[in-house]
Amino acid sequence: MDLKSNIYFSLNSVGAFIWDLIQEPKPILEIRNAVLARYNVDAERCKADVDGLLRGLAIHGLVRLHHEELV
């Protein structure tokens, strides 16, 4: 939930998997690799989707990105 806007967010199973992964800080590359290991997905698609989810969560203040740029 975004407390500023009172908007609720829902995640599909992959998004929920990523949400569980990021409960402890970890490098974005580690998150991408975990998704690649668990799901049958192309590496470029994985990068785009993981990065997009993390950007969206960060925009809404639900996560903070540290020491890494999403490229």
C-alpha positions in Angstrom: 0.0 0.0 0.0 1.3 3.5 -0.9 0.5 5.4 2.3 0.6 8.8 0.5 -2.0 7.9 -2.1 -3.8 5.1 -0.2 -3.4 3.0 -3.3 -3.1 -0.8 -2.9 -0.8 -2.8 -5.1 -1.1 -6.4 -6.0 1.6 -8.7 -7.4 1.5 -11.8 -9.5 3.4 -14.9 -8.4 6.7 -13.6 -9.9 6.2 -10.2 -8.3 5.5 -11.9 -5.0 8.6 -14.0 -5.3 10.7 -10.8 -5.9 8.9 -9.1 -3.0 10.0 -12.0 -0.7 13.6 -11.7 -2.1 13.9 -8.0 -1.3 12.8 -8.3 2.4 16.6 -8.2 3.0 18.8 -5.9 0.9 20.5 -7.6 -2.0 22.0 -6.6 -5.4 19.6 -6.3 -8.3 21.8 -8.8 -10.2 21.1 -11.4 -7.5 17.4 -10.8 -7.8 17.5 -11.2 -11.5 19.5 -14.4 -11.2 17.1 -15.8 -8.7 14.2 -15.1 -11.1 16.1 -16.7 -14.0 16.8 -19.8 -11.9 13.2 -20.2 -10.8 11.2 -19.3 -13.9 11.6 -20.1 -17.6 12.2 -16.6 -18.9 14.6 -15.0 -21.4 17.4 -13.1 -19.7 16.6 -9.8 -21.4 12.9 -10.1 -20.6 13.8 -10.9 -17.0 16.0 -7.8 -16.7 13.4 -5.5 -18.1 10.6 -6.9 -15.9 12.6 -7.0 -12.7 14.0 -3.5 -13.3 10.5 -2.2 -14.2 9.0 -3.7 -11.0 11.7 -2.3 -8.8 11.5 1.1 -10.5 7.7 1.2 -9.9 8.0 0.1 -6.3 10.7 2.8 -5.8 8.6 5.5 -7.4 5.8 4.8 -4.9 8.2 4.7 -2.0 7.7 1.0 -1.3 11.4 0.2 -1.8 14.7 2.1 -1.8 17.3 1.3 -4.4 20.9 1.7 -3.1 24.3 1.6 -4.8 23.1 0.4 -8.1 21.6 1.9 -11.2 19.0 0.2 -13.2 20.5 0.2 -16.7 
